[in-house]
Amino acid sequence: MLRALFINGASAHLRQQKARGVSDPWLRDLLARRPYKVAMVAFAAKTARIIWAMLVKGEPYRDRASAPAAA
């Protein structure tokens, strides 16, 4: 059930990204290398890993754009 929700969310996100132009370099490269549905499941898995890490560490979401640059 939860996996289906992640995939459904990833599908919606990818549809929006394709309509507006993919802004995320990771996702753009993935879509260039892999079929759409494989990229969708990969994005869902990445989202699940991020959420799991947030829950385990008890940290709020940090957007990559607002995160400090690593030196």
C-alpha positions in Angstrom: 0.0 0.0 0.0 2.7 2.5 1.0 4.8 1.5 -2.0 1.9 2.2 -4.3 1.4 5.7 -2.8 5.1 6.5 -3.3 4.9 5.4 -6.9 1.7 7.3 -7.4 3.3 10.5 -6.0 6.4 9.9 -8.1 4.2 9.5 -11.2 2.5 12.8 -10.5 5.8 14.6 -9.9 7.3 13.3 -13.1 4.2 14.3 -15.1 4.6 17.8 -13.7 8.3 17.9 -14.4 7.9 16.7 -18.0 5.2 19.4 -18.6 7.3 22.2 -17.1 10.7 21.0 -18.0 12.8 18.9 -15.7 14.7 21.1 -13.2 16.4 18.4 -11.1 19.6 17.3 -12.7 19.5 13.8 -11.1 16.0 13.3 -12.5 16.9 14.7 -15.9 19.9 12.4 -16.2 17.9 9.4 -15.0 15.1 10.0 -17.6 17.7 10.3 -20.3 19.2 6.9 -19.3 16.2 4.9 -18.3 12.6 4.3 -19.4 9.9 6.5 -17.8 8.5 3.8 -15.5 11.9 2.7 -14.3 12.7 6.4 -13.5 9.4 6.7 -11.7 10.1 3.8 -9.4 13.6 5.0 -8.8 12.3 8.4 -7.8 9.8 6.8 -5.5 12.5 4.8 -3.9 14.7 7.9 -3.5 11.8 9.7 -1.8 11.2 6.7 0.5 14.9 6.8 1.5 14.7 10.5 2.3 11.6 10.1 4.4 13.0 7.1 6.2 16.2 9.1 7.1 14.1 12.0 8.3 12.1 9.7 10.5 15.1 7.9 11.9 17.1 11.1 12.6 14.1 13.1 13.7 15.1 15.9 11.4 12.8 18.2 9.3 13.1 18.1 5.5 16.0 20.2 4.2 15.5 21.3 0.6 18.7 20.9 -1.5 18.4 24.5 -2.7 18.4 25.9 0.8 21.1 23.5 2.1 24.6 25.0 2.6 27.0 24.2 -0.1 29.5 21.4 0.7 33.1 22.5 0.3 
